[in-house]
């Protein structure tokens, strides 16, 4: 929806991750860095260029534990 509203894919990803984390003071989320929560998605493709690549989930990490993708 962010991309449909005119944001570039990279801007849409930030709007859904790092920006709200920063605004809500969640310093342990929204970015990949030592000491932060390990909540990650591994996807096929490049969602910074093609936002629909976010649907190609290969694996999920939640709180540092890997869960297999679909």
CHARMM-style PDB file with segment names, atoms N, HN, CA, C and O in Angstrom:
ATOM      1  N   UNK     1       0.815  -1.185   0.000  1.00  0.00      PROA
ATOM      2  CA  UNK     1       0.000   0.000   0.000  1.00  0.00      PROA
ATOM      3  C   UNK     1       0.869   1.264   0.000  1.00  0.00      PROA
ATOM      4  O   UNK     1       0.526   2.262  -0.632  1.00  0.00      PROA
ATOM      5  N   UNK     2       1.982   1.207   0.707  1.00  0.00      PROA
ATOM      6  HN  UNK     2       2.261   0.396   1.221  1.00  0.00      PROA
ATOM      7  CA  UNK     2       2.877   2.369   0.709  1.00  0.00      PROA
ATOM      8  C   UNK     2       3.394   2.656  -0.699  1.00  0.00      PROA
ATOM      9  O   UNK     2       3.463   3.811  -1.117  1.00  0.00      PROA
ATOM     10  N   UNK     3       3.753   1.609  -1.418  1.00  0.00      PROA
ATOM     11  HN  UNK     3       3.697   0.671  -1.078  1.00  0.00      PROA
ATOM     12  CA  UNK     3       4.261   1.784  -2.783  1.00  0.00      PROA
ATOM     13  C   UNK     3       3.135   2.296  -3.684  1.00  0.00      PROA
ATOM     14  O   UNK     3       3.355   3.179  -4.514  1.00  0.00      PROA
ATOM     15  N   UNK     4       1.955   1.754  -3.524  1.00  0.00      PROA
ATOM     16  HN  UNK     4       1.776   1.037  -2.850  1.00  0.00      PROA
ATOM     17  CA  UNK     4       0.815   2.249  -4.310  1.00  0.00      PROA
ATOM     18  C   UNK     4       0.526   3.717  -4.018  1.00  0.00      PROA
ATOM     19  O   UNK     4       0.030   4.444  -4.880  1.00  0.00      PROA
ATOM     20  N   UNK     5       0.838   4.145  -2.801  1.00  0.00      PROA
ATOM     21  HN  UNK     5       1.241   3.555  -2.101  1.00  0.00      PROA
ATOM     22  CA  UNK     5       0.617   5.540  -2.412  1.00  0.00      PROA
ATOM     23  C   UNK     5       1.723   6.464  -2.915  1.00  0.00      PROA
ATOM     24  O   UNK     5       1.636   7.682  -2.761  1.00  0.00      PROA
ATOM     25  N   UNK     6       2.773   5.878  -3.523  1.00  0.00      PROA
ATOM     26  HN  UNK     6       2.843   4.888  -3.648  1.00  0.00      PROA
ATOM     27  CA  UNK     6       3.809   6.706  -4.124  1.00  0.00      PROA
ATOM     28  C   UNK     6       5.198   6.578  -3.531  1.00  0.00      PROA
ATOM     29  O   UNK     6       6.140   7.182  -4.046  1.00  0.00      PROA
ATOM     30  N   UNK     7       5.353   5.810  -2.465  1.00  0.00      PROA
ATOM     31  HN  UNK     7       4.588   5.320  -2.047  1.00  0.00      PROA
ATOM     32  CA  UNK     7       6.690   5.633  -1.903  1.00  0.00      PROA
ATOM     33  C   UNK     7       7.498   4.658  -2.747  1.00  0.00      PROA
ATOM     34  O   UNK     7       6.941   3.744  -3.355  1.00  0.00      PROA
ATOM     35  N   UNK     8       8.792   4.852  -2.784  1.00  0.00      PROA
ATOM     36  HN  UNK     8       9.244   5.595  -2.290  1.00  0.00      PROA
ATOM     37  CA  UNK     8       9.699   3.883  -3.402  1.00  0.00      PROA
ATOM     38  C   UNK     8       9.728   2.650  -2.499  1.00  0.00      PROA
ATOM     39  O   UNK     8       9.471   2.768  -1.301  1.00  0.00      PROA
ATOM     40  N   UNK     9      10.034   1.473  -3.044  1.00  0.00      PROA
ATOM     41  HN  UNK     9      10.243   1.377  -4.017  1.00  0.00      PROA
ATOM     42  CA  UNK     9      10.076   0.271  -2.207  1.00  0.00      PROA
ATOM     43  C   UNK     9      10.949   0.407  -0.958  1.00  0.00      PROA
ATOM     44  O   UNK     9      10.544  -0.032   0.118  1.00  0.00      PROA
ATOM     45  N   UNK    10      12.120   0.998  -1.076  1.00  0.00      PROA
ATOM     46  HN  UNK    10      12.449   1.355  -1.950  1.00  0.00      PROA
ATOM     47  CA  UNK    10      12.991   1.151   0.096  1.00  0.00      PROA
ATOM     48  C   UNK    10      12.343   2.063   1.134  1.00  0.00      PROA
ATOM     49  O   UNK    10      12.485   1.830   2.334  1.00  0.00      PROA
ATOM     50  N   UNK    11      11.645   3.082   0.694  1.00  0.00      PROA
ATOM     51  HN  UNK    11      11.529   3.272  -0.281  1.00  0.00      PROA
ATOM     52  CA  UNK    11      10.946   3.976   1.622  1.00  0.00      PROA
ATOM     53  C   UNK    11       9.793   3.242   2.310  1.00  0.00      PROA
ATOM     54  O   UNK    11       9.537   3.454   3.495  1.00  0.00      PROA
ATOM     55  N   UNK    12       9.105   2.385   1.566  1.00  0.00      PROA
ATOM     56  HN  UNK    12       9.313   2.213   0.603  1.00  0.00      PROA
ATOM     57  CA  UNK    12       8.006   1.601   2.134  1.00  0.00      PROA
ATOM     58  C   UNK    12       8.526   0.632   3.192  1.00  0.00      PROA
ATOM     59  O   UNK    12       7.897   0.460   4.236  1.00  0.00      PROA
ATOM     60  N   UNK    13       9.661   0.004   2.933  1.00  0.00      PROA
ATOM     61  HN  UNK    13      10.173   0.144   2.085  1.00  0.00      PROA
ATOM     62  CA  UNK    13      10.252  -0.905   3.916  1.00  0.00      PROA
ATOM     63  C   UNK    13      10.636  -0.156   5.189  1.00  0.00      PROA
ATOM     64  O   UNK    13      10.403  -0.648   6.293  1.00  0.00      PROA
ATOM     65  N   UNK    14      11.212   1.010   5.044  1.00  0.00      PROA
ATOM     66  HN  UNK    14      11.401   1.410   4.147  1.00  0.00      PROA
ATOM     67  CA  UNK    14      11.552   1.824   6.222  1.00  0.00      PROA
ATOM     68  C   UNK    14      10.290   2.235   6.979  1.00  0.00      PROA
ATOM     69  O   UNK    14      10.263   2.219   8.209  1.00  0.00      PROA
ATOM     70  N   UNK    15       9.247   2.605   6.234  1.00  0.00      PROA
ATOM     71  HN  UNK    15       9.270   2.618   5.234  1.00  0.00      PROA
ATOM     72  CA  UNK    15       7.995   3.039   6.856  1.00  0.00      PROA
ATOM     73  C   UNK    15       7.343   1.917   7.664  1.00  0.00      PROA
ATOM     74  O   UNK    15       6.558   2.185   8.573  1.00  0.00      PROA
ATOM     75  N   UNK    16       7.659   0.682   7.342  1.00  0.00      PROA
ATOM     76  HN  UNK    16       8.297   0.465   6.603  1.00  0.00      PROA
ATOM     77  CA  UNK    16       7.075  -0.465   8.036  1.00  0.00      PROA
ATOM     78  C   UNK    16       7.999  -1.062   9.085  1.00  0.00      PROA
ATOM     79  O   UNK    16       7.589  -1.963   9.818  1.00  0.00      PROA
ATOM     80  N   UNK    17       9.238  -0.583   9.176  1.00  0.00      PROA
ATOM     81  HN  UNK    17       9.571   0.149   8.581  1.00  0.00      PROA
ATOM     82  CA  UNK    17      10.204  -1.217  10.092  1.00  0.00      PROA
ATOM     83  C   UNK    17      10.919  -0.188  10.964  1.00  0.00      PROA
ATOM     84  O   UNK    17      10.507   0.056  12.098  1.00  0.00      PROA
ATOM     85  N   UNK    18      11.967   0.407  10.452  1.00  0.00      PROA
ATOM     86  HN  UNK    18      12.302   0.209   9.531  1.00  0.00      PROA
ATOM     87  CA  UNK    18      12.835   1.259  11.278  1.00  0.00      PROA
ATOM     88  C   UNK    18      12.166   2.560  11.722  1.00  0.00      PROA
ATOM     89  O   UNK    18      12.405   3.018  12.839  1.00  0.00      PROA
ATOM     90  N   UNK    19      11.345   3.156  10.884  1.00  0.00      PROA
ATOM     91  HN  UNK    19      11.150   2.784   9.976  1.00  0.00      PROA
ATOM     92  CA  UNK    19      10.717   4.429  11.263  1.00  0.00      PROA
ATOM     93  C   UNK    19       9.777   4.271  12.453  1.00  0.00      PROA
ATOM     94  O   UNK    19       9.914   5.021  13.419  1.00  0.00      PROA
ATOM     95  N   UNK    20       8.815   3.318  12.432  1.00  0.00      PROA
ATOM     96  HN  UNK    20       8.704   2.709  11.647  1.00  0.00      PROA
ATOM     97  CA  UNK    20       7.960   3.177  13.624  1.00  0.00      PROA
ATOM     98  C   UNK    20       8.747   2.738  14.858  1.00  0.00      PROA
ATOM     99  O   UNK    20       8.443   3.178  15.967  1.00  0.00      PROA
ATOM    100  N   UNK    21       9.739   1.891  14.685  1.00  0.00      PROA
ATOM    101  HN  UNK    21       9.985   1.534  13.784  1.00  0.00      PROA
ATOM    102  CA  UNK    21      10.550   1.470  15.835  1.00  0.00      PROA
ATOM    103  C   UNK    21      11.211   2.679  16.479  1.00  0.00      PROA
ATOM    104  O   UNK    21      11.211   2.816  17.703  1.00  0.00      PROA
ATOM    105  N   UNK    22      11.769   3.544  15.661  1.00  0.00      PROA
ATOM    106  HN  UNK    22      11.769   3.432  14.668  1.00  0.00      PROA
ATOM    107  CA  UNK    22      12.429   4.750  16.175  1.00  0.00      PROA
ATOM    108  C   UNK    22      11.406   5.688  16.835  1.00  0.00      PROA
ATOM    109  O   UNK    22      11.654   6.208  17.923  1.00  0.00      PROA
ATOM    110  N   UNK    23      10.277   5.902  16.187  1.00  0.00      PROA
ATOM    111  HN  UNK    23      10.076   5.480  15.303  1.00  0.00      PROA
ATOM    112  CA  UNK    23       9.249   6.816  16.710  1.00  0.00      PROA
ATOM    113  C   UNK    23       8.660   6.334  18.034  1.00  0.00      PROA
ATOM    114  O   UNK    23       8.310   7.148  18.888  1.00  0.00      PROA
ATOM    115  N   UNK    24       8.550   5.016  18.210  1.00  0.00      PROA
ATOM    116  HN  UNK    24       8.835   4.355  17.516  1.00  0.00      PROA
ATOM    117  CA  UNK    24       8.008   4.469  19.443  1.00  0.00      PROA
ATOM    118  C   UNK    24       9.090   4.181  20.484  1.00  0.00      PROA
ATOM    119  O   UNK    24       8.804   3.620  21.542  1.00  0.00      PROA
ATOM    120  N   UNK    25      10.328   4.566  20.183  1.00  0.00      PROA
ATOM    121  HN  UNK    25      10.560   5.022  19.324  1.00  0.00      PROA
ATOM    122  CA  UNK    25      11.420   4.397  21.130  1.00  0.00      PROA
ATOM    123  C   UNK    25      11.848   2.956  21.349  1.00  0.00      PROA
ATOM    124  O   UNK    25      12.363   2.616  22.414  1.00  0.00      PROA
ATOM    125  N   UNK    26      11.637   2.105  20.349  1.00  0.00      PROA
ATOM    126  HN  UNK    26      11.218   2.382  19.484  1.00  0.00      PROA
ATOM    127  CA  UNK    26      12.011   0.692  20.435  1.00  0.00      PROA
ATOM    128  C   UNK    26      13.408   0.527  19.864  1.00  0.00      PROA
ATOM    129  O   UNK    26      13.569   0.110  18.717  1.00  0.00      PROA
ATOM    130  N   UNK    27      14.402   0.849  20.648  1.00  0.00      PROA
ATOM    131  HN  UNK    27      14.271   1.188  21.580  1.00  0.00      PROA
ATOM    132  CA  UNK    27      15.775   0.885  20.152  1.00  0.00      PROA
ATOM    133  C   UNK    27      16.333  -0.494  19.819  1.00  0.00      PROA
ATOM    134  O   UNK    27      17.387  -0.591  19.191  1.00  0.00      PROA
ATOM    135  N   UNK    28      15.651  -1.562  20.226  1.00  0.00      PROA
ATOM    136  HN  UNK    28      14.795  -1.483  20.737  1.00  0.00      PROA
ATOM    137  CA  UNK    28      16.125  -2.915  19.933  1.00  0.00      PROA
ATOM    138  C   UNK    28      15.475  -3.505  18.683  1.00  0.00      PROA
ATOM    139  O   UNK    28      15.608  -4.702  18.428  1.00  0.00      PROA
ATOM    140  N   UNK    29      14.777  -2.686  17.903  1.00  0.00      PROA
ATOM    141  HN  UNK    29      14.669  -1.713  18.109  1.00  0.00      PROA
ATOM    142  CA  UNK    29      14.052  -3.187  16.719  1.00  0.00      PROA
ATOM    143  C   UNK    29      14.211  -2.254  15.525  1.00  0.00      PROA
ATOM    144  O   UNK    29      14.651  -1.111  15.649  1.00  0.00      PROA
ATOM    145  N   UNK    30      13.832  -2.788  14.357  1.00  0.00      PROA
ATOM    146  HN  UNK    30      13.475  -3.717  14.256  1.00  0.00      PROA
ATOM    147  CA  UNK    30      13.782  -1.957  13.168  1.00  0.00      PROA
ATOM    148  C   UNK    30      15.073  -1.841  12.386  1.00  0.00      PROA
ATOM    149  O   UNK    30      15.141  -1.116  11.394  1.00  0.00      PROA
ATOM    150  N   UNK    31      16.093  -2.550  12.824  1.00  0.00      PROA
ATOM    151  HN  UNK    31      16.038  -3.139  13.630  1.00  0.00      PROA
ATOM    152  CA  UNK    31      17.380  -2.513  12.122  1.00  0.00      PROA
ATOM    153  C   UNK    31      18.152  -3.782  12.448  1.00  0.00      PROA
ATOM    154  O   UNK    31      17.832  -4.495  13.400  1.00  0.00      PROA
ATOM    155  N   UNK    32      19.163  -4.049  11.651  1.00  0.00      PROA
ATOM    156  HN  UNK    32      19.422  -3.471  10.878  1.00  0.00      PROA
ATOM    157  CA  UNK    32      20.017  -5.209  11.873  1.00  0.00      PROA
ATOM    158  C   UNK    32      21.315  -4.700  12.491  1.00  0.00      PROA
ATOM    159  O   UNK    32      22.089  -3.996  11.842  1.00  0.00      PROA
ATOM    160  N   UNK    33      21.543  -5.063  13.751  1.00  0.00      PROA
ATOM    161  HN  UNK    33      20.914  -5.634  14.278  1.00  0.00      PROA
ATOM    162  CA  UNK    33      22.746  -4.620  14.451  1.00  0.00      PROA
ATOM    163  C   UNK    33      22.961  -5.514  15.672  1.00  0.00      PROA
ATOM    164  O   UNK    33      22.021  -6.127  16.178  1.00  0.00      PROA
ATOM    165  N   UNK    34      24.190  -5.580  16.131  1.00  0.00      PROA
ATOM    166  HN  UNK    34      24.954  -5.082  15.720  1.00  0.00      PROA
ATOM    167  CA  UNK    34      24.521  -6.348  17.326  1.00  0.00      PROA
ATOM    168  C   UNK    34      23.704  -5.806  18.498  1.00  0.00      PROA
ATOM    169  O   UNK    34      23.619  -4.596  18.705  1.00  0.00      PROA
ATOM    170  N   UNK    35      23.107  -6.717  19.258  1.00  0.00      PROA
ATOM    171  HN  UNK    35      23.175  -7.701  19.090  1.00  0.00      PROA
ATOM    172  CA  UNK    35      22.351  -6.335  20.443  1.00  0.00      PROA
ATOM    173  C   UNK    35      20.888  -6.037  20.202  1.00  0.00      PROA
ATOM    174  O   UNK    35      20.152  -5.743  21.144  1.00  0.00      PROA
ATOM    175  N   UNK    36      20.449  -6.109  18.940  1.00  0.00      PROA
ATOM    176  HN  UNK    36      21.047  -6.348  18.174  1.00  0.00      PROA
ATOM    177  CA  UNK    36      19.035  -5.884  18.654  1.00  0.00      PROA
ATOM    178  C   UNK    36      18.319  -7.217  18.512  1.00  0.00      PROA
ATOM    179  O   UNK    36      18.956  -8.263  18.383  1.00  0.00      PROA
ATOM    180  N   UNK    37      16.999  -7.174  18.537  1.00  0.00      PROA
ATOM    181  HN  UNK    37      16.483  -6.324  18.642  1.00  0.00      PROA
ATOM    182  CA  UNK    37      16.214  -8.397  18.375  1.00  0.00      PROA
ATOM    183  C   UNK    37      16.470  -8.989  17.000  1.00  0.00      PROA
ATOM    184  O   UNK    37      16.581  -8.262  16.014  1.00  0.00      PROA
ATOM    185  N   UNK    38      16.562 -10.275  16.939  1.00  0.00      PROA
ATOM    186  HN  UNK    38      16.472 -10.866  17.741  1.00  0.00      PROA
ATOM    187  CA  UNK    38      16.817 -10.951  15.664  1.00  0.00      PROA
ATOM    188  C   UNK    38      15.495 -11.413  15.064  1.00  0.00      PROA
ATOM    189  O   UNK    38      15.224 -12.611  14.976  1.00  0.00      PROA
ATOM    190  N   UNK    39      14.683 -10.453  14.656  1.00  0.00      PROA
ATOM    191  HN  UNK    39      14.904  -9.481  14.727  1.00  0.00      PROA
ATOM    192  CA  UNK    39      13.446 -10.738  13.939  1.00  0.00      PROA
ATOM    193  C   UNK    39      13.694 -10.364  12.481  1.00  0.00      PROA
ATOM    194  O   UNK    39      13.729  -9.185  12.129  1.00  0.00      PROA
ATOM    195  N   UNK    40      13.866 -11.378  11.638  1.00  0.00      PROA
ATOM    196  HN  UNK    40      13.837 -12.336  11.923  1.00  0.00      PROA
ATOM    197  CA  UNK    40      14.234 -11.138  10.246  1.00  0.00      PROA
ATOM    198  C   UNK    40      13.448 -12.038   9.313  1.00  0.00      PROA
ATOM    199  O   UNK    40      12.982 -13.108   9.707  1.00  0.00      PROA
ATOM    200  N   UNK    41      13.306 -11.594   8.073  1.00  0.00      PROA
ATOM    201  HN  UNK    41      13.684 -10.725   7.753  1.00  0.00      PROA
ATOM    202  CA  UNK    41      12.767 -12.414   6.996  1.00  0.00      PROA
ATOM    203  C   UNK    41      13.834 -12.556   5.933  1.00  0.00      PROA
ATOM    204  O   UNK    41      14.478 -11.576   5.559  1.00  0.00      PROA
ATOM    205  N   UNK    42      14.024 -13.765   5.446  1.00  0.00      PROA
ATOM    206  HN  UNK    42      13.501 -14.561   5.749  1.00  0.00      PROA
ATOM    207  CA  UNK    42      14.897 -14.003   4.298  1.00  0.00      PROA
ATOM    208  C   UNK    42      13.969 -14.213   3.110  1.00  0.00      PROA
ATOM    209  O   UNK    42      13.099 -15.084   3.138  1.00  0.00      PROA
ATOM    210  N   UNK    43      14.157 -13.415   2.074  1.00  0.00      PROA
ATOM    211  HN  UNK    43      14.863 -12.707   2.051  1.00  0.00      PROA
ATOM    212  CA  UNK    43      13.284 -13.506   0.899  1.00  0.00      PROA
ATOM    213  C   UNK    43      14.106 -13.741  -0.358  1.00  0.00      PROA
ATOM    214  O   UNK    43      15.282 -13.386  -0.430  1.00  0.00      PROA
ATOM    215  N   UNK    44      13.458 -14.350  -1.348  1.00  0.00      PROA
ATOM    216  HN  UNK    44      12.502 -14.639  -1.289  1.00  0.00      PROA
ATOM    217  CA  UNK    44      14.049 -14.435  -2.684  1.00  0.00      PROA
ATOM    218  C   UNK    44      13.774 -13.123  -3.384  1.00  0.00      PROA
ATOM    219  O   UNK    44      12.643 -12.638  -3.377  1.00  0.00      PROA
ATOM    220  N   UNK    45      14.786 -12.551  -3.983  1.00  0.00      PROA
ATOM    221  HN  UNK    45      15.705 -12.945  -3.989  1.00  0.00      PROA
ATOM    222  CA  UNK    45      14.604 -11.319  -4.731  1.00  0.00      PROA
ATOM    223  C   UNK    45      15.190 -10.122  -4.000  1.00  0.00      PROA
ATOM    224  O   UNK    45      15.986 -10.264  -3.071  1.00  0.00      PROA
ATOM    225  N   UNK    46      14.782  -8.953  -4.437  1.00  0.00      PROA
ATOM    226  HN  UNK    46      14.136  -8.838  -5.191  1.00  0.00      PROA
ATOM    227  CA  UNK    46      15.288  -7.707  -3.889  1.00  0.00      PROA
ATOM    228  C   UNK    46      14.111  -6.772  -3.611  1.00  0.00      PROA
ATOM    229  O   UNK    46      13.717  -6.001  -4.486  1.00  0.00      PROA
ATOM    230  N   UNK    47      13.544  -6.833  -2.399  1.00  0.00      PROA
ATOM    231  HN  UNK    47      13.864  -7.459  -1.689  1.00  0.00      PROA
ATOM    232  CA  UNK    47      12.387  -6.000  -2.114  1.00  0.00      PROA
ATOM    233  C   UNK    47      12.682  -4.505  -2.088  1.00  0.00      PROA
ATOM    234  O   UNK    47      11.752  -3.698  -2.090  1.00  0.00      PROA
ATOM    235  N   UNK    48      13.957  -4.118  -2.064  1.00  0.00      PROA
ATOM    236  HN  UNK    48      14.712  -4.773  -2.062  1.00  0.00      PROA
ATOM    237  CA  UNK    48      14.261  -2.692  -2.149  1.00  0.00      PROA
ATOM    238  C   UNK    48      14.021  -2.162  -3.563  1.00  0.00      PROA
ATOM    239  O   UNK    48      13.933  -0.953  -3.778  1.00  0.00      PROA
ATOM    240  N   UNK    49      13.919  -3.072  -4.510  1.00  0.00      PROA
ATOM    241  HN  UNK    49      13.990  -4.054  -4.336  1.00  0.00      PROA
ATOM    242  CA  UNK    49      13.611  -2.701  -5.896  1.00  0.00      PROA
ATOM    243  C   UNK    49      12.196  -3.119  -6.293  1.00  0.00      PROA
ATOM    244  O   UNK    49      11.492  -2.375  -6.977  1.00  0.00      PROA
ATOM    245  N   UNK    50      11.784  -4.316  -5.860  1.00  0.00      PROA
ATOM    246  HN  UNK    50      12.356  -4.920  -5.305  1.00  0.00      PROA
ATOM    247  CA  UNK    50      10.473  -4.874  -6.224  1.00  0.00      PROA
ATOM    248  C   UNK    50       9.773  -5.290  -4.938  1.00  0.00      PROA
ATOM    249  O   UNK    50      10.057  -6.356  -4.392  1.00  0.00      PROA
ATOM    250  N   UNK    51       8.862  -4.455  -4.453  1.00  0.00      PROA
ATOM    251  HN  UNK    51       8.632  -3.589  -4.897  1.00  0.00      PROA
ATOM    252  CA  UNK    51       8.255  -4.662  -3.148  1.00  0.00      PROA
ATOM    253  C   UNK    51       7.530  -6.004  -3.043  1.00  0.00      PROA
ATOM    254  O   UNK    51       7.458  -6.567  -1.951  1.00  0.00      PROA
ATOM    255  N   UNK    52       6.998  -6.525  -4.128  1.00  0.00      PROA
ATOM    256  HN  UNK    52       7.056  -6.068  -5.015  1.00  0.00      PROA
ATOM    257  CA  UNK    52       6.293  -7.813  -4.069  1.00  0.00      PROA
ATOM    258  C   UNK    52       7.237  -8.971  -3.740  1.00  0.00      PROA
ATOM    259  O   UNK    52       6.774 -10.062  -3.405  1.00  0.00      PROA
ATOM    260  N   UNK    53       8.541  -8.754  -3.829  1.00  0.00      PROA
ATOM    261  HN  UNK    53       8.917  -7.868  -4.101  1.00  0.00      PROA
ATOM    262  CA  UNK    53       9.495  -9.790  -3.425  1.00  0.00      PROA
ATOM    263  C   UNK    53       9.392 -10.093  -1.930  1.00  0.00      PROA
ATOM    264  O   UNK    53       9.885 -11.129  -1.483  1.00  0.00      PROA
ATOM    265  N   UNK    54       8.769  -9.221  -1.155  1.00  0.00      PROA
ATOM    266  HN  UNK    54       8.369  -8.379  -1.518  1.00  0.00      PROA
ATOM    267  CA  UNK    54       8.553  -9.497   0.267  1.00  0.00      PROA
ATOM    268  C   UNK    54       7.643 -10.699   0.471  1.00  0.00      PROA
ATOM    269  O   UNK    54       7.595 -11.253   1.568  1.00  0.00      PROA
ATOM    270  N   UNK    55       6.930 -11.105  -0.551  1.00  0.00      PROA
ATOM    271  HN  UNK    55       6.969 -10.654  -1.442  1.00  0.00      PROA
ATOM    272  CA  UNK    55       6.031 -12.259  -0.464  1.00  0.00      PROA
ATOM    273  C   UNK    55       6.758 -13.577  -0.706  1.00  0.00      PROA
ATOM    274  O   UNK    55       6.190 -14.645  -0.479  1.00  0.00      PROA
ATOM    275  N   UNK    56       8.004 -13.514  -1.162  1.00  0.00      PROA
ATOM    276  HN  UNK    56       8.465 -12.646  -1.346  1.00  0.00      PROA
ATOM    277  CA  UNK    56       8.797 -14.714  -1.464  1.00  0.00      PROA
ATOM    278  C   UNK    56       9.621 -15.129  -0.255  1.00  0.00      PROA
ATOM    279  O   UNK    56      10.851 -15.145  -0.318  1.00  0.00      PROA
ATOM    280  N   UNK    57       8.965 -15.461   0.830  1.00  0.00      PROA
ATOM    281  HN  UNK    57       7.966 -15.448   0.881  1.00  0.00      PROA
ATOM    282  CA  UNK    57       9.639 -15.757   2.100  1.00  0.00      PROA
ATOM    283  C   UNK    57      10.287 -17.132   2.064  1.00  0.00      PROA
ATOM    284  O   UNK    57       9.644 -18.130   1.740  1.00  0.00      PROA
ATOM    285  N   UNK    58      11.559 -17.166   2.399  1.00  0.00      PROA
ATOM    286  HN  UNK    58      12.081 -16.355   2.663  1.00  0.00      PROA
ATOM    287  CA  UNK    58      12.326 -18.418   2.470  1.00  0.00      PROA
ATOM    288  C   UNK    58      12.492 -18.887   3.909  1.00  0.00      PROA
ATOM    289  O   UNK    58      12.422 -20.085   4.183  1.00  0.00      PROA
ATOM    290  N   UNK    59      12.713 -17.951   4.831  1.00  0.00      PROA
ATOM    291  HN  UNK    59      12.770 -16.978   4.609  1.00  0.00      PROA
ATOM    292  CA  UNK    59      12.894 -18.306   6.240  1.00  0.00      PROA
ATOM    293  C   UNK    59      12.545 -17.105   7.109  1.00  0.00      PROA
ATOM    294  O   UNK    59      12.559 -15.957   6.663  1.00  0.00      PROA
ATOM    295  N   UNK    60      12.231 -17.411   8.366  1.00  0.00      PROA
ATOM    296  HN  UNK    60      12.220 -18.343   8.728  1.00  0.00      PROA
ATOM    297  CA  UNK    60      11.876 -16.391   9.339  1.00  0.00      PROA
ATOM    298  C   UNK    60      12.713 -16.616  10.597  1.00  0.00      PROA
ATOM    299  O   UNK    60      12.868 -17.746  11.062  1.00  0.00      PROA
ATOM    300  N   UNK    61      13.245 -15.529  11.134  1.00  0.00      PROA
ATOM    301  HN  UNK    61      13.119 -14.612  10.756  1.00  0.00      PROA
ATOM    302  CA  UNK    61      13.909 -15.584  12.425  1.00  0.00      PROA
ATOM    303  C   UNK    61      13.082 -14.735  13.378  1.00  0.00      PROA
ATOM    304  O   UNK    61      12.796 -13.567  13.112  1.00  0.00      PROA
ATOM    305  N   UNK    62      12.710 -15.340  14.478  1.00  0.00      PROA
ATOM    306  HN  UNK    62      12.942 -16.288  14.694  1.00  0.00      PROA
ATOM    307  CA  UNK    62      11.975 -14.605  15.504  1.00  0.00      PROA
ATOM    308  C   UNK    62      12.723 -14.767  16.822  1.00  0.00      PROA
ATOM    309  O   UNK    62      12.931 -15.874  17.318  1.00  0.00      PROA
ATOM    310  N   UNK    63      13.120 -13.619  17.367  1.00  0.00      PROA
ATOM    311  HN  UNK    63      12.951 -12.720  16.964  1.00  0.00      PROA
ATOM    312  CA  UNK    63      13.919 -13.592  18.607  1.00  0.00      PROA
ATOM    313  C   UNK    63      15.136 -14.499  18.506  1.00  0.00      PROA
ATOM    314  O   UNK    63      15.515 -15.167  19.467  1.00  0.00      PROA
ATOM    315  N   UNK    64      15.734 -14.509  17.331  1.00  0.00      PROA
ATOM    316  HN  UNK    64      15.426 -13.966  16.549  1.00  0.00      PROA
ATOM    317  CA  UNK    64      16.979 -15.247  17.129  1.00  0.00      PROA
ATOM    318  C   UNK    64      16.839 -16.694  16.770  1.00  0.00      PROA
ATOM    319  O   UNK    64      17.842 -17.372  16.550  1.00  0.00      PROA
ATOM    320  N   UNK    65      15.601 -17.202  16.701  1.00  0.00      PROA
ATOM    321  HN  UNK    65      14.786 -16.651  16.879  1.00  0.00      PROA
ATOM    322  CA  UNK    65      15.368 -18.600  16.357  1.00  0.00      PROA
ATOM    323  C   UNK    65      14.822 -18.700  14.953  1.00  0.00      PROA
ATOM    324  O   UNK    65      13.841 -18.037  14.616  1.00  0.00      PROA
ATOM    325  N   UNK    66      15.452 -19.529  14.126  1.00  0.00      PROA
ATOM    326  HN  UNK    66      16.248 -20.068  14.400  1.00  0.00      PROA
ATOM    327  CA  UNK    66      15.006 -19.679  12.745  1.00  0.00      PROA
ATOM    328  C   UNK    66      13.799 -20.620  12.662  1.00  0.00      PROA
ATOM    329  O   UNK    66      13.759 -21.678  13.289  1.00  0.00      PROA
ATOM    330  N   UNK    67      12.835 -20.195  11.873  1.00  0.00      PROA
ATOM    331  HN  UNK    67      12.867 -19.335  11.363  1.00  0.00      PROA
ATOM    332  CA  UNK    67      11.649 -21.001  11.567  1.00  0.00      PROA
ATOM    333  C   UNK    67      11.623 -21.141  10.053  1.00  0.00      PROA
ATOM    334  O   UNK    67      11.828 -20.154   9.347  1.00  0.00      PROA
ATOM    335  N   UNK    68      11.382 -22.322   9.541  1.00  0.00      PROA
ATOM    336  HN  UNK    68      11.215 -23.124  10.115  1.00  0.00      PROA
ATOM    337  CA  UNK    68      11.363 -22.541   8.094  1.00  0.00      PROA
ATOM    338  C   UNK    68      10.268 -21.736   7.444  1.00  0.00      PROA
ATOM    339  O   UNK    68       9.206 -21.521   8.029  1.00  0.00      PROA
ATOM    340  N   UNK    69      10.532 -21.288   6.218  1.00  0.00      PROA
ATOM    341  HN  UNK    69      11.394 -21.463   5.743  1.00  0.00      PROA
ATOM    342  CA  UNK    69       9.516 -20.587   5.434  1.00  0.00      PROA
ATOM    343  C   UNK    69       8.555 -21.570   4.804  1.00  0.00      PROA
ATOM    344  O   UNK    69       8.677 -22.781   4.988  1.00  0.00      PROA
ATOM    345  N   UNK    70       7.613 -21.050   4.070  1.00  0.00      PROA
ATOM    346  HN  UNK    70       7.514 -20.067   3.920  1.00  0.00      PROA
ATOM    347  CA  UNK    70       6.604 -21.910   3.429  1.00  0.00      PROA
ATOM    348  C   UNK    70       7.212 -22.815   2.432  1.00  0.00      PROA
ATOM    349  OT1 UNK    70       6.506 -23.603   1.802  1.00  0.00      PROA
TER     350      UNK     70
END
